[in-house]
Amino acid sequence: MQTLTRVTPLFRLSTLALLVACASQAGAYELYADEDTHLNADLEAVFGVFHSQENYATTGTKSKGSSSWREGYIKYGISGDQGLGGAGTGYGAFNLLSSATWGDGDAAGFTDGDERTTKIEDAYLGWRSGTLFEALGEDGIDFSFGRQNISVGDGFLINGDALNLGNGLADGEFDRGGAYWLAARKAFDQTAVLRIGGKDGWRGDLMWLKSDNRSQAKPELFVGTLEHVAEQGTVGLTWIDIRDVDEEYASPIQLDRDGMKTYSLRAQGNAGVENLFLSGEYAWQDKKTADNEDAWYLEAGWTFADAPWSPSVSYRYSRFSEAFDPLFFGFNRGYGTWFQGEVAANYAGPFNSNTRVHHVALKATPLENLSIGALYFDFDTLDRDLGNFDGRELDLYAEWAVNDNLVIMPVVGVYEPSRSADNGGTQIGSNDRNLYTQLVFASHF
């Protein structure tokens, strides 16, 4: 069977976390509640309309021209918790998810517009210790297992199992239901997670995660974290040990995952200076059958809190070595993390490997329920023999919270590659500027 090639964005985990976070302020619909028991009905519905003036040769399934498509999903089920009479709290959730893509499919050809799938998304149980272990803080022990979404740190390495391909690649062998940009499905198939420590001070996690995602080669991994959380910021260590992959579905770079260990040091906060934002992470990968790889970034930002619209500005430099495996990176704290460029990160490349990126972000809040922003990216390929992903991108976006249950987010992007697909790039037919538009509606009840 056909597998993903080296230039494929192996780890597209698209960008809806912030949308849902904004829309979820109203919370789930309460079916029953008393002092010890809560039972909620969960409903999350997202729909997006997309158009790209140019197509990309990333999968080899698209031809010269434009693409227009639509994506949507509905996630529905129940969640709740139960007090255990001074012995902590039990909790859990069960949700189904229906997803689809319509139209031409996305601009890179991961979907073809015919995807329609309903599957279980969340199915997990857990227990929080409450005040049983006072030395560890409130809920100082939290153990959960089952099918659930897992994130680590800033999402630089792990932010859910959210790569959602469709029928466009390998005759549908990697189909997960489409809704590629929306990344409808984010849960790891099997998990066991032990969290130790409260919200402040020293804390850590021990996790076993198993993916059923063929486009990720269905890896099994162990994850450990150690963090110190303070008002000034968080400093953390992460260890990831991949024990197994399914060779039937693995690309060449994914075959190196078996036995690969990844270590990272990260920090994020304001260092005690109001309006300052600092963030950074260094990750090093020890591969059994290939050279070691690394990736890192440094970011600084400032919010002009007393100025009209409270504008903020930030700059980030990131570098990913030639065969760095970005694993399960995902959308964590806004556009650009960790999908750098709406066109580049989703369709054209680079895909957080073999590149260095300069990124400038501007954001302002003219109304309490409306934010606007601009993102600029400059991409510089390290080894052009592996493909030339040099280019620049400018994205303009807005986040409008219409009410407690609905967020509308339009995006207009202009992407300009240095090369076309005919001379080392991925844009089919030319290296002209591509005008890209999307409009996403997200609801949570």
Backbone torsions as a table, in degrees:
resi	resn	phi	psi	omega
1	MET	NA	161.7	178.9
2	GLN	-79.5	140.2	174.7
3	THR	-118.4	169.5	179.7
4	LEU	-64.9	143.1	178.4
5	THR	-88.0	174.1	-176.1
6	ARG	-60.7	-33.5	-174.1
7	VAL	-88.2	-0.6	-178.7
8	THR	-71.4	142.3	173.1
9	PRO	-73.0	89.9	-170.9
10	LEU	-64.1	-17.6	-166.0
11	PHE	-132.1	41.4	-178.9
12	ARG	-67.4	110.3	178.0
13	LEU	-122.5	95.3	-162.8
14	SER	-74.6	-173.4	-147.1
15	THR	-113.6	64.7	-178.0
16	LEU	-115.3	0.0	-175.2
17	ALA	-57.2	-45.0	-177.6
18	LEU	-68.2	-38.8	177.5
19	LEU	-56.4	-49.9	-177.2
20	VAL	-68.2	-37.0	178.1
21	ALA	-60.8	-41.3	178.7
22	CYS	-66.7	-44.1	-175.6
23	ALA	-74.4	-19.6	-172.5
24	SER	-87.8	8.0	-178.6
25	GLN	-59.4	-29.6	-179.4
26	ALA	-75.0	-17.5	178.9
27	GLY	77.8	178.1	179.6
28	ALA	-76.1	164.6	178.3
29	TYR	-80.7	123.9	-174.5
30	GLU	-81.0	118.1	177.8
31	LEU	-87.6	-37.7	-178.4
32	TYR	-155.9	141.8	177.4
33	ALA	-154.8	136.5	165.3
34	ASP	-141.2	-165.9	-173.3
35	GLU	-60.3	-33.3	-174.8
36	ASP	-113.5	-12.1	-170.2
37	THR	-128.3	136.8	174.4
38	HIS	-137.8	130.6	176.7
39	LEU	-130.5	124.0	-174.2
40	ASN	-121.5	148.1	168.5
41	ALA	-97.8	127.9	-176.8
42	ASP	-106.4	134.7	175.2
43	LEU	-144.7	123.4	178.6
44	GLU	-131.8	122.9	-177.7
45	ALA	-129.9	129.5	-177.0
46	VAL	-137.1	137.7	179.6
47	PHE	-141.7	137.6	-179.4
48	GLY	-136.8	147.0	176.1
49	VAL	-117.5	131.0	-171.1
50	PHE	-133.2	145.8	173.6
51	HIS	-147.2	134.7	175.3
52	SER	-128.4	127.2	179.8
53	GLN	-70.0	-18.8	-178.6
54	GLU	-126.4	152.8	174.2
55	ASN	-108.9	166.1	-173.3
56	TYR	-131.1	145.3	-173.5
57	ALA	-88.0	21.9	-174.0
58	THR	-58.4	-41.0	-178.6
59	THR	-104.3	-11.9	-176.8
60	GLY	79.7	12.9	-176.4
61	THR	-109.6	-5.3	-178.7
62	LYS	-105.6	157.5	176.2
63	SER	-120.4	173.0	-178.9
64	LYS	-58.4	140.5	179.8
65	GLY	137.4	-159.8	-178.5
66	SER	-116.6	169.3	177.3
67	SER	-136.6	137.2	173.1
68	SER	-128.0	131.1	-177.2
69	TRP	-154.7	168.3	179.4
70	ARG	-132.6	146.7	178.1
71	GLU	-133.3	148.6	177.1
72	GLY	-161.0	157.2	172.5
73	TYR	-154.6	155.9	173.0
74	ILE	-129.1	126.5	176.8
75	LYS	-112.7	128.7	-171.4
76	TYR	-148.5	142.0	179.8
77	GLY	167.7	-151.5	-177.2
78	ILE	-132.7	154.4	173.4
79	SER	-147.2	159.9	180.0
80	GLY	-176.8	178.2	176.7
81	ASP	-146.8	157.9	-176.2
82	GLN	-139.4	119.2	173.6
83	GLY	-66.3	144.5	-174.2
84	LEU	-115.3	38.1	173.2
85	GLY	61.2	49.3	-179.8
86	GLY	87.3	-4.4	-180.0
87	ALA	-105.6	34.1	177.8
88	GLY	93.0	-161.6	-176.1
89	THR	-137.7	132.5	171.2
90	GLY	-93.4	149.0	-179.5
91	TYR	-149.5	165.7	179.7
92	GLY	-178.3	174.8	179.0
93	ALA	-157.2	151.8	172.5
94	PHE	-141.0	119.6	-177.9
95	ASN	-137.1	140.9	168.3
96	LEU	-98.1	157.9	178.3
97	LEU	-140.4	126.7	175.9
98	SER	-110.9	127.3	-177.0
99	SER	-132.1	159.4	-179.5
100	ALA	-161.1	156.5	169.2
101	THR	-128.7	139.3	179.1
102	TRP	-126.0	162.4	175.4
103	GLY	89.0	-143.0	-175.6
104	ASP	-77.1	-13.0	-167.4
105	GLY	82.8	167.9	-172.4
106	ASP	-69.9	168.1	-171.5
107	ALA	-70.1	-14.1	177.3
108	ALA	-101.8	-9.2	176.1
109	GLY	88.7	16.0	176.8
110	PHE	-71.8	-26.1	175.3
111	THR	-125.0	155.2	-179.6
112	ASP	-117.8	2.9	177.8
113	GLY	94.7	-1.2	-178.0
114	ASP	-110.6	14.6	-176.6
115	GLU	-80.2	131.6	176.1
116	ARG	-148.5	114.1	-175.0
117	THR	-146.3	140.0	170.2
118	THR	-125.4	125.7	-179.1
119	LYS	-146.8	165.3	173.0
120	ILE	-68.6	131.7	176.2
121	GLU	-103.4	-60.7	179.7
122	ASP	-110.0	136.2	173.7
123	ALA	-158.3	86.7	-174.2
124	TYR	-142.9	158.5	174.1
125	LEU	-129.6	152.3	179.8
126	GLY	-155.0	171.0	178.7
127	TRP	-142.6	130.5	174.8
128	ARG	-112.7	142.0	-169.4
129	SER	-82.3	-10.9	-177.3
130	GLY	61.5	-124.8	-179.4
131	THR	-104.9	17.9	-178.6
132	LEU	-61.8	-36.5	-177.8
133	PHE	-119.2	83.2	-172.1
134	GLU	-60.3	-32.8	-178.5
135	ALA	-65.2	-22.5	-179.4
136	LEU	-95.1	-3.0	179.9
137	GLY	89.0	177.2	177.9
138	GLU	-60.6	128.9	-177.0
139	ASP	52.5	45.7	-178.0
140	GLY	-67.2	-17.1	171.1
141	ILE	-122.5	127.6	178.5
142	ASP	-138.5	113.8	-179.7
143	PHE	-120.1	133.1	178.5
144	SER	-143.0	157.8	178.2
145	PHE	-151.6	158.6	179.1
146	GLY	119.4	-159.2	-179.1
147	ARG	-92.0	114.8	-175.6
148	GLN	-157.4	163.3	178.1
149	ASN	-84.8	133.8	-177.7
150	ILE	-129.3	133.5	175.2
151	SER	-126.7	152.4	177.7
152	VAL	-129.9	124.1	175.2
153	GLY	58.4	-128.5	-175.0
154	ASP	-90.5	7.3	-176.9
155	GLY	77.9	10.8	-178.7
156	PHE	-65.1	-32.0	-179.2
157	LEU	-119.8	-37.6	-178.5
158	ILE	-138.3	119.9	172.8
159	ASN	-147.5	63.5	-179.1
160	GLY	85.4	164.1	177.0
161	ASP	-100.8	75.0	-162.7
162	ALA	-112.8	17.9	175.0
163	LEU	-78.4	115.0	-172.4
164	ASN	-118.9	85.5	177.1
165	LEU	-83.7	171.4	179.5
166	GLY	-128.2	-141.8	-175.6
167	ASN	-84.5	-7.2	-169.8
168	GLY	-71.4	-17.9	-175.2
169	LEU	-116.1	133.9	174.1
170	ALA	52.9	43.2	176.7
171	ASP	54.2	35.7	175.7
172	GLY	84.0	8.1	-179.3
173	GLU	-60.8	-27.7	-175.9
174	PHE	-105.6	13.0	-175.5
175	ASP	-62.8	125.0	176.9
176	ARG	-120.6	9.1	176.8
177	GLY	114.1	2.7	178.1
178	GLY	73.4	-150.3	-171.5
179	ALA	52.8	52.5	-172.3
180	TYR	-59.8	-52.8	-178.8
181	TRP	-67.1	-41.7	-178.1
182	LEU	-68.4	-19.1	-179.3
183	ALA	48.9	60.2	-173.3
184	ALA	-57.7	-45.3	-176.6
185	ARG	-96.5	124.5	-175.7
186	LYS	-126.4	-11.1	-172.7
187	ALA	-79.3	140.1	167.2
188	PHE	-72.6	142.6	-172.9
189	ASP	-65.7	-43.1	179.5
190	GLN	-133.5	133.6	179.2
191	THR	-144.0	154.6	165.6
192	ALA	-142.1	118.3	-170.0
193	VAL	-129.1	124.9	175.4
194	LEU	-116.8	117.2	177.4
195	ARG	-109.2	129.3	-175.7
196	ILE	-123.2	126.6	-179.2
197	GLY	108.1	154.1	-178.2
198	GLY	-85.2	-147.8	-175.9
199	LYS	-87.8	-16.9	-178.4
200	ASP	-125.9	157.9	178.6
201	GLY	78.3	-153.0	-178.1
202	TRP	-78.0	135.8	176.4
203	ARG	-152.6	164.9	179.0
204	GLY	-159.5	169.1	180.0
205	ASP	-134.3	145.4	168.5
206	LEU	-126.3	126.4	-173.9
207	MET	-137.3	145.7	166.4
208	TRP	-119.7	124.8	-176.5
209	LEU	-127.3	138.2	176.8
210	LYS	-131.1	123.6	179.6
211	SER	-95.7	142.9	171.1
212	ASP	-107.5	16.2	-175.5
213	ASN	-86.3	110.7	-177.3
214	ARG	-62.7	-34.0	179.8
215	SER	-69.5	-12.7	172.0
216	GLN	-102.7	6.4	-178.4
217	ALA	64.6	24.3	171.5
218	LYS	49.5	54.3	-176.4
219	PRO	-76.4	156.5	168.9
220	GLU	-111.7	131.0	-176.1
221	LEU	-142.1	150.3	172.3
222	PHE	-108.8	138.6	-176.2
223	VAL	-132.1	135.8	173.3
224	GLY	-131.9	141.2	176.4
225	THR	-133.0	151.8	171.6
226	LEU	-138.5	123.9	-174.8
227	GLU	-133.3	153.4	165.7
228	HIS	-120.4	120.9	-175.2
229	VAL	-109.4	122.7	178.2
230	ALA	-138.6	170.2	-179.4
231	GLU	-60.9	-32.9	-178.6
232	GLN	-76.9	-18.2	179.5
233	GLY	153.1	179.8	-178.9
234	THR	-121.3	134.0	173.2
235	VAL	-117.6	132.5	-174.7
236	GLY	-144.3	154.3	172.9
237	LEU	-116.0	142.5	177.3
238	THR	-132.4	138.6	176.2
239	TRP	-128.1	130.0	179.8
240	ILE	-129.6	124.9	-179.4
241	ASP	-123.0	111.0	178.9
242	ILE	-90.6	123.2	-173.1
243	ARG	-100.0	-20.4	-173.8
244	ASP	-162.3	146.8	169.9
245	VAL	-136.8	159.5	176.3
246	ASP	-90.6	106.1	-174.4
247	GLU	-63.3	-22.5	-179.2
248	GLU	-62.1	-31.5	-175.2
249	TYR	-111.0	1.4	-172.3
250	ALA	-82.7	137.4	169.2
251	SER	-78.2	170.1	179.0
252	PRO	-55.0	-42.7	-179.2
253	ILE	-70.8	-29.8	178.8
254	GLN	-74.6	-25.7	176.0
255	LEU	-60.9	-29.5	178.5
256	ASP	-72.9	-7.0	-179.5
257	ARG	-69.2	-32.5	-175.8
258	ASP	-61.9	112.9	-178.0
259	GLY	87.8	-2.1	-179.1
260	MET	-74.1	138.2	175.9
261	LYS	-117.9	136.6	178.7
262	THR	-121.5	132.9	178.5
263	TYR	-123.3	141.0	178.0
264	SER	-144.0	150.8	172.8
265	LEU	-120.8	129.2	-175.6
266	ARG	-138.7	156.6	176.3
267	ALA	-152.2	147.6	179.2
268	GLN	-158.7	136.9	178.5
269	GLY	161.6	-160.3	-179.7
270	ASN	-117.9	4.4	178.8
271	ALA	54.4	27.3	178.6
272	GLY	83.1	5.5	-180.0
273	VAL	-107.2	114.2	-179.4
274	GLU	-61.1	138.9	179.3
275	ASN	80.1	-5.7	176.9
276	LEU	-91.9	141.7	173.4
277	PHE	-128.4	127.1	177.9
278	LEU	-128.7	140.2	178.4
279	SER	-154.2	146.7	177.5
280	GLY	-168.5	157.0	177.6
281	GLU	-156.8	141.7	172.9
282	TYR	-123.5	127.4	-179.7
283	ALA	-122.8	135.9	-179.7
284	TRP	-127.1	132.6	-177.9
285	GLN	-114.1	128.2	177.4
286	ASP	-104.4	105.8	-177.5
287	LYS	-101.4	139.7	-176.9
288	LYS	-71.9	-35.8	-171.7
289	THR	-116.1	11.3	-178.1
290	ALA	-149.4	174.4	178.5
291	ASP	-64.4	152.8	175.4
292	ASN	-70.5	149.9	-177.7
293	GLU	-129.5	163.8	176.7
294	ASP	-150.6	165.7	176.4
295	ALA	-153.8	149.4	179.4
296	TRP	-158.8	162.1	174.2
297	TYR	-151.0	155.2	171.3
298	LEU	-133.1	136.3	-176.3
299	GLU	-140.2	141.8	175.8
300	ALA	-140.0	141.0	-179.8
301	GLY	-146.2	162.5	179.8
302	TRP	-142.2	137.5	175.6
303	THR	-108.2	125.3	177.4
304	PHE	-88.1	78.2	-168.2
305	ALA	-63.7	-29.4	-176.2
306	ASP	-90.7	-6.6	179.8
307	ALA	-84.3	157.1	175.7
308	PRO	-56.2	136.6	179.5
309	TRP	71.7	2.7	178.7
310	SER	45.3	57.4	-177.0
311	PRO	-68.0	152.5	175.6
312	SER	-131.8	151.5	178.5
313	VAL	-137.7	142.8	178.6
314	SER	-146.5	155.0	175.0
315	TYR	-130.5	140.0	177.8
316	ARG	-138.7	138.5	170.4
317	TYR	-116.4	129.5	177.9
318	SER	-131.6	148.9	-179.9
319	ARG	-140.6	131.3	-179.4
320	PHE	-125.7	122.4	-175.7
321	SER	-66.1	170.8	-165.4
322	GLU	-57.1	-37.3	-178.9
323	ALA	-123.2	30.3	177.2
324	PHE	-64.1	135.8	179.4
325	ASP	-99.1	107.2	-176.1
326	PRO	-76.0	1.1	171.7
327	LEU	58.7	-120.2	-172.4
328	PHE	-113.1	41.1	-177.9
329	PHE	-60.6	156.9	-177.6
330	GLY	-162.5	175.6	-178.9
331	PHE	-72.3	117.5	-172.2
332	ASN	-120.1	-59.1	-174.3
333	ARG	-120.5	20.5	176.5
334	GLY	136.9	173.6	178.1
335	TYR	-55.0	138.5	179.7
336	GLY	94.3	-7.0	175.3
337	THR	-129.7	108.1	-3.1
338	TRP	-114.1	31.2	171.4
339	PHE	-96.2	103.0	-172.4
340	GLN	-90.5	95.3	-177.2
341	GLY	96.4	124.6	-178.0
342	GLU	-64.5	-37.5	176.9
343	VAL	-81.7	-49.4	-175.0
344	ALA	-62.2	-49.2	-173.6
345	ALA	-72.7	-24.3	-174.4
346	ASN	-100.7	-32.1	-169.9
347	TYR	-131.6	-46.6	-169.1
348	ALA	-91.9	-31.7	-171.7
349	GLY	91.3	159.6	12.0
350	PRO	-80.0	169.5	-174.0
351	PHE	-126.0	55.4	178.4
352	ASN	57.8	41.6	173.1
353	SER	-156.9	143.0	176.0
354	ASN	57.0	46.9	-179.0
355	THR	-160.7	160.0	165.9
356	ARG	-126.6	144.6	-170.7
357	VAL	-134.4	128.6	166.9
358	HIS	-97.1	132.5	-175.9
359	HIS	-137.0	128.7	175.2
360	VAL	-121.5	133.6	-178.6
361	ALA	-128.4	138.1	174.6
362	LEU	-125.7	140.9	179.3
363	LYS	-149.3	145.5	178.8
364	ALA	-146.5	160.1	-177.5
365	THR	-127.4	85.7	-178.6
366	PRO	-68.2	-28.1	176.7
367	LEU	-131.2	159.0	-179.0
368	GLU	-58.6	-31.8	-177.5
369	ASN	-108.3	15.2	-177.9
370	LEU	-138.6	125.4	173.1
371	SER	-121.7	145.6	176.2
372	ILE	-128.7	152.4	-177.4
373	GLY	-155.4	163.2	176.3
374	ALA	-135.7	137.7	-178.5
375	LEU	-128.7	131.4	177.0
376	TYR	-121.7	136.3	179.8
377	PHE	-131.1	137.9	172.0
378	ASP	-123.1	118.2	-174.7
379	PHE	-105.3	132.9	-179.2
380	ASP	-131.7	111.8	-177.6
381	THR	-71.5	139.0	178.3
382	LEU	-79.1	-54.6	-178.8
383	ASP	-116.7	101.5	-175.9
384	ARG	-75.5	-9.6	173.6
385	ASP	-68.7	-18.1	179.3
386	LEU	-94.7	6.4	-175.9
387	GLY	119.7	142.9	-176.9
388	ASN	-106.0	108.7	-179.0
389	PHE	-107.6	19.7	177.1
390	ASP	-59.7	142.0	178.4
391	GLY	171.6	178.8	178.2
392	ARG	-137.1	150.7	-179.8
393	GLU	-145.8	139.8	173.6
394	LEU	-124.9	124.2	179.0
395	ASP	-119.5	133.0	173.9
396	LEU	-114.5	134.6	-175.4
397	TYR	-145.5	164.4	174.3
398	ALA	-139.9	150.7	175.6
399	GLU	-127.0	109.1	-175.4
400	TRP	-116.5	110.4	175.6
401	ALA	-84.9	95.9	-176.1
402	VAL	-63.0	-42.7	175.4
403	ASN	-155.0	-167.5	-177.1
404	ASP	-66.4	-15.8	-173.2
405	ASN	-117.0	-6.4	-173.8
406	LEU	-134.7	129.8	173.6
407	VAL	-122.3	134.2	176.5
408	ILE	-116.1	130.8	-176.3
409	MET	-133.2	101.9	171.7
410	PRO	-87.8	149.1	176.4
411	VAL	-138.3	135.9	170.3
412	VAL	-123.7	125.5	-178.4
413	GLY	-125.2	144.6	173.4
414	VAL	-122.6	117.2	-177.4
415	TYR	-117.6	131.1	-178.8
416	GLU	-128.1	103.1	178.9
417	PRO	-80.2	155.2	175.5
418	SER	-77.0	-30.2	-176.5
419	ARG	-129.8	152.5	171.2
420	SER	-90.3	176.9	178.3
421	ALA	-66.6	-22.2	-179.5
422	ASP	-74.2	-19.3	-179.6
423	ASN	-134.2	43.6	169.3
424	GLY	107.8	-13.2	179.1
425	GLY	-92.3	-155.3	-179.6
426	THR	-126.5	-16.6	-178.1
427	GLN	-73.9	126.2	-171.2
428	ILE	-81.1	125.1	171.4
429	GLY	97.4	-29.2	-178.5
430	SER	-169.9	172.1	170.9
431	ASN	-110.1	30.2	176.8
432	ASP	-66.0	161.3	174.8
433	ARG	-65.1	138.2	178.5
434	ASN	-106.4	125.9	173.4
435	LEU	-94.9	121.3	-174.7
436	TYR	-120.9	135.8	179.0
437	THR	-134.0	148.3	173.9
438	GLN	-151.1	150.9	177.8
439	LEU	-139.4	118.6	-173.8
440	VAL	-120.9	135.4	175.8
441	PHE	-114.7	127.3	-179.7
442	ALA	-127.2	129.0	179.3
443	SER	-126.3	145.6	178.0
444	HIS	-145.3	128.3	-178.5
445	PHE	-123.8	NA	NA
